[in-house]
Amino acid sequence: MSIEKLEKQVEDLMEKRDELEENCDTLPQCQEENGCTTCEIYAKIEKIDQQIEELEDTIESLIPEED
């Protein structure tokens, strides 16, 4: 897969993450202490963060190192 496609995937995931985070801030349970631990949206955000990290690692491995 090309670096451009991977970067586009990262960008799309970041947008999805931002949308979820905006919703998360408005939920009543998010106002409670430790509310994130039981929040399904927060779990989705964490999963997206993991996907982003994996894609970024893949991109980094594809970019030739400059000496």
C-alpha positions in Angstrom: 0.0 0.0 0.0 1.3 3.4 -0.8 2.3 6.0 1.8 -0.3 8.4 0.4 -3.1 5.9 1.0 -1.9 5.1 4.5 -1.7 8.9 5.3 -5.2 9.3 4.0 -6.4 6.5 6.2 -4.7 8.2 9.2 -6.5 11.4 8.2 -9.9 9.8 8.0 -9.4 8.0 11.3 -8.4 11.3 12.9 -11.6 13.0 11.7 -13.7 10.1 13.0 -11.9 10.3 16.3 -12.5 14.0 16.6 -16.3 13.5 15.9 -16.5 10.8 18.6 -14.6 13.0 21.0 -17.0 15.9 20.5 -19.9 13.6 21.3 -18.1 12.1 24.3 -17.7 15.6 25.9 -21.5 16.0 25.9 -22.4 12.7 27.6 -23.6 12.9 31.2 -21.4 10.0 32.3 -18.4 11.9 31.0 -19.0 14.4 33.7 -18.5 11.7 36.4 -15.2 10.7 37.8 -13.9 7.7 35.9 -16.8 8.0 33.5 -14.5 7.2 30.6 -13.8 3.7 31.8 -17.5 2.7 31.2 -18.0 4.8 28.0 -18.4 2.9 24.7 -17.5 6.0 22.7 -14.2 6.3 24.7 -13.5 2.6 23.9 -14.0 3.4 20.2 -11.7 6.4 20.5 -9.0 4.2 22.1 -9.4 1.6 19.3 -9.0 4.4 16.7 -5.9 5.7 18.5 -4.4 2.2 18.3 -5.2 1.9 14.5 -3.6 5.4 13.9 -0.5 4.4 15.8 -0.2 1.2 13.8 -0.6 3.0 10.5 1.9 5.6 11.5 4.4 2.9 12.4 3.8 1.3 9.0 4.3 4.7 7.3 7.5 5.2 9.2 8.8 1.8 8.2 8.1 2.6 4.5 9.9 6.0 4.5 13.6 5.5 3.7 15.9 6.8 6.4 18.0 9.8 5.5 21.6 9.7 6.6 
